[in-house]
Amino acid sequence: MSSASAAIPQPGRTKAFLRLVMIEHSVFALPFAYIAALTAMFQLDRNIHWGRLLLVTIAMVGLRTFAMAANRIIDREIDARNPRTAHRELVTGAMSVKHAWTGSLVALVFFLGAAALLNPLCLALAPIAVIPMVVYPYGKRFTNFPQAILGLAQAMGPIGGWLAITGEWSWDAVILGLAVGIWIGGFDLIYACQDVETDREIGVMSVPARFGIPAAVWGARACHTATTALFVWYALTTGAGVFFWLGLVVVAAAFLYEHTIVRPNDLSRVNRAFFSVNGFIGIALFVCALLDLLVRGLTV
């Protein structure tokens, strides 16, 4: 094989890397970055700036891909000791650590490049956004509340989406960012309940492992109640219209459904709550927010 052909990524490695970073899970945070960016555009001049929206997409996917790859690399020994995660690519050998680092650094370059093309403030704050992405996987080694670090990391999306359009700080975006961070931290509390026995055995720290599954489930319910309240606050501060409020009703109903199917004594439907319901929440609110902005005068 020539050096030129060797430098070309092989399809198997690409697919393995995409599985490693679970690229489809971008659906959780990306819609909220769009909501923030489109709301900022509405307030700015009521026009959709497609170039900036593309750069927001590249930045979000790039940062998330870097974060997931770094998470998998840092946690590969823990994953190998957990039956639920022992099939992951870095454990089975489907992806080497070297190639995982290469993919993560490429994603980081895309993130930093998009931030640089957006505006000076985005580029200046970009390194700060990277910090919680790297700290999070280490969190389970020194705190019982790693989900709080995850929530902080996820809150960056809407804040960054707004900054990308205006180049200025916005407390409205902070409200939306907090809502998203608390939401994702809350459903990660539920997800972590699957690993309680293994985590206790190997010394991984988490709310379920330290305080028990009932405490984690009730903590998730409190988080999602707070998320709903923050969404309402965001709607009020941005003067949202009827379609956005309709979206909040849908989101509240989805939260109620999620906490109906997941109970402390029945975790059999955790994956449905984690993947299906939470994916639906992001998409549903984005669609309603977009309709609301278009009805109120946002120009395509």
C-alpha positions in Angstrom: 0.0 0.0 0.0 1.4 3.4 -0.9 1.8 6.2 1.6 -0.8 8.2 -0.2 -3.4 5.5 0.0 -2.5 4.8 3.6 -3.2 8.4 4.5 -6.8 8.1 3.3 -9.1 7.1 6.1 -10.6 3.6 5.6 -14.4 3.3 5.5 -14.3 0.8 8.4 -12.4 3.2 10.6 -14.8 6.1 9.7 -17.8 4.0 10.6 -16.2 2.8 13.8 -15.4 6.4 14.8 -18.9 7.6 14.1 -20.2 4.7 16.2 -17.7 5.6 18.9 -18.9 9.2 19.2 -22.6 8.2 18.6 -22.9 11.0 16.1 -26.7 10.6 16.0 -26.9 11.9 19.6 -26.2 15.4 18.3 -30.0 15.6 18.1 -30.1 16.3 21.9 -28.2 19.6 21.9 -28.1 20.9 18.3 -31.8 21.9 18.2 -31.3 24.2 21.1 -28.3 25.9 19.6 -30.5 26.5 16.5 -33.3 27.9 18.7 -30.8 30.4 20.3 -29.2 31.3 16.9 -32.5 31.8 15.2 -34.0 33.9 18.0 -30.8 36.1 17.9 -31.3 36.5 14.2 -34.9 37.4 14.7 -33.9 40.1 17.2 -31.0 41.3 15.0 -32.7 41.9 11.7 -35.4 39.1 11.2 -33.4 37.4 8.5 -31.9 33.9 8.6 -28.2 34.0 8.0 -27.5 30.7 6.4 -23.7 31.0 6.4 -23.6 31.6 10.1 -26.1 28.8 10.8 -23.8 26.4 8.9 -20.9 27.5 11.0 -22.9 27.0 14.2 -23.7 23.5 13.0 -20.0 22.8 12.3 -18.9 24.2 15.6 -21.6 22.2 17.6 -21.0 18.9 15.9 -17.2 19.4 16.0 -17.1 20.2 19.7 -19.6 17.4 20.6 -17.6 14.9 18.5 -14.4 15.9 20.3 -16.0 15.6 23.7 -17.5 12.2 23.0 -14.2 10.8 21.6 -12.2 12.2 24.5 -14.8 10.7 26.9 -14.5 7.2 25.3 -10.6 7.4 25.3 -10.4 8.5 28.9 -13.0 6.0 30.1 -11.9 3.0 28.0 -10.6 1.0 31.0 -13.8 1.7 33.0 -15.8 0.7 29.9 -13.9 -2.6 29.7 -15.0 -3.5 33.3 -18.7 -2.8 32.7 -20.7 -5.4 30.9 -23.0 -2.7 29.4 -20.1 -0.9 27.8 -17.7 -3.7 27.1 -18.7 -3.7 23.4 -17.5 -0.2 22.7 -15.1 0.2 19.9 -12.0 1.1 22.0 -12.6 -1.9 24.2 -13.2 -4.5 21.4 -10.4 -3.1 19.2 -12.6 -2.0 16.4 -11.0 1.5 16.8 -7.5 2.1 18.1 -6.7 4.8 20.6 -4.4 6.5 18.1 -7.2 6.8 15.5 -9.7 7.9 18.1 -7.3 10.7 19.1 -6.8 11.6 15.5 -10.6 11.9 14.9 -11.1 13.9 18.1 -8.4 16.4 17.2 -9.8 16.8 13.7 -13.2 17.5 15.2 -11.6 20.1 17.6 -9.9 21.8 14.6 -13.3 22.1 12.9 -14.8 23.6 16.1 -12.0 26.1 16.5 -12.1 27.0 12.8 -15.8 27.6 12.8 -15.5 29.7 15.9 -12.7 31.8 14.3 -14.9 32.4 11.2 -17.9 33.5 13.3 -16.5 36.4 15.3 -13.6 37.3 17.7 -15.6 36.6 20.9 -16.5 33.1 19.8 -12.9 32.4 19.1 -11.8 33.9 22.4 -14.3 31.8 24.4 -13.9 28.6 22.4 -11.1 27.2 24.7 -13.3 27.8 27.7 -16.1 25.7 26.1 -13.6 22.8 25.7 -12.6 22.6 29.4 -15.8 21.0 30.8 -15.8 18.6 27.8 -12.5 17.2 29.0 -13.2 17.5 32.8 -16.5 15.6 32.6 -15.1 12.0 32.0 -12.8 12.5 34.9 -15.6 13.8 37.1 -16.8 10.3 38.0 -13.4 9.7 39.6 -13.6 12.6 42.1 -17.3 13.7 42.6 -20.6 12.0 43.2 -22.1 14.7 40.9 -20.5 14.2 37.5 -23.9 15.0 35.9 -23.4 18.6 37.0 -20.3 18.9 34.9 -22.1 17.3 32.0 -24.9 19.9 32.4 -22.4 22.7 32.4 -20.8 21.3 29.2 -24.2 21.0 27.5 -25.3 24.5 28.5 -22.5 25.9 26.2 -24.6 25.1 23.1 -27.3 27.7 23.2 -25.0 30.3 24.7 -22.6 29.7 21.8 -25.4 29.7 19.3 -26.4 33.2 20.4 -22.9 34.5 20.5 -22.3 33.2 17.0 -24.9 35.5 15.6 -24.6 38.7 17.7 -21.0 38.6 19.0 -22.4 39.8 22.3 -23.2 38.2 25.6 -26.9 37.4 26.2 -28.6 36.5 29.5 -31.6 35.1 27.5 -29.2 32.6 26.0 -27.9 31.7 29.5 -31.4 30.9 30.6 -31.9 28.6 27.6 -28.4 27.1 28.2 -29.2 26.4 31.9 -32.5 24.7 30.8 -30.7 22.5 28.4 -27.9 21.7 30.8 -30.2 20.8 33.7 -32.4 18.7 31.3 -29.5 16.6 30.0 -27.9 16.3 33.4 -31.3 15.1 34.7 -31.8 12.4 32.1 -28.2 11.3 32.6 -29.1 10.7 36.2 -31.7 8.2 35.0 -29.2 6.6 32.5 -26.6 6.1 35.2 -29.1 4.0 37.2 -28.3 1.1 34.9 -24.7 0.9 36.2 -25.2 1.2 39.9 -23.9 -2.3 40.9 -20.9 -2.2 38.6 -20.1 1.4 39.5 -20.0 0.5 43.2 -17.9 -2.5 42.5 -15.2 -0.7 40.5 -15.4 2.6 42.3 -17.1 4.9 39.8 -18.8 7.8 41.5 -22.3 9.0 40.6 -25.6 10.0 42.3 -27.2 6.6 41.9 -24.1 4.8 43.1 -23.8 7.0 46.2 -27.4 7.8 47.1 -29.3 5.0 45.4 -31.7 4.7 42.4 -34.7 6.3 44.0 -32.7 9.4 44.9 -31.4 9.6 41.3 -34.9 9.2 39.8 -36.3 11.9 42.1 -33.3 14.1 41.3 -34.1 13.7 37.6 -37.7 14.7 38.2 -36.6 17.8 40.1 -34.2 18.6 37.2 -36.9 18.3 34.6 -39.3 20.4 36.6 -36.6 23.1 36.8 -36.0 22.7 33.1 -39.6 23.4 32.3 -39.6 26.5 34.5 -36.5 27.8 32.7 -38.1 27.2 29.3 -41.1 29.3 30.5 -38.7 32.0 31.7 -36.9 32.0 28.4 -40.3 32.3 26.5 -41.2 35.2 28.7 -37.9 37.1 28.3 -37.8 36.6 24.5 -41.5 37.4 24.0 -42.3 34.0 22.4 -45.5 33.5 20.6 -48.2 30.9 20.6 -46.3 28.2 18.8 -43.4 28.2 21.2 -45.8 28.0 24.1 -47.5 25.0 22.4 -44.0 23.5 22.1 -43.6 23.9 25.9 -46.9 22.0 26.5 -45.6 19.2 24.3 -42.3 19.1 26.2 -44.0 19.1 29.6 -46.2 16.2 28.4 -43.0 14.3 27.2 -41.4 14.8 30.6 -44.5 13.4 32.3 -44.4 10.4 30.0 -40.7 9.9 30.6 -41.2 9.8 34.3 -44.2 7.5 34.0 -42.2 4.8 32.2 -39.1 5.1 34.4 -39.5 4.3 38.1 -37.1 3.5 40.8 -38.3 -0.2 40.8 -38.6 -0.5 37.0 -35.7 0.6 34.8 -36.7 -1.7 31.9 -37.6 1.2 29.7 -34.6 3.5 30.4 -33.4 3.3 26.8 -36.8 4.4 25.5 -36.8 7.4 27.8 -33.2 8.2 27.1 -33.1 7.9 23.3 -36.7 8.2 22.0 -38.3 10.7 24.4 -35.4 13.0 24.9 -34.6 13.0 21.2 -38.3 13.9 20.5 -38.1 16.8 23.1 -35.3 18.5 21.3 -36.8 18.2 17.8 -40.4 19.1 18.9 -39.3 22.3 20.7 -37.1 23.3 17.8 -39.9 22.8 15.2 -42.3 24.8 17.4 -39.8 27.5 18.0 -39.0 27.8 14.3 -42.7 28.0 13.4 -43.2 30.7 16.0 -40.3 32.8 14.7 -41.5 32.4 11.1 -45.1 33.4 12.0 -43.7 36.4 13.9 -41.7 37.6 10.9 -38.5 35.7 10.6 -37.5 35.7 6.9 -36.1 32.6 5.3 
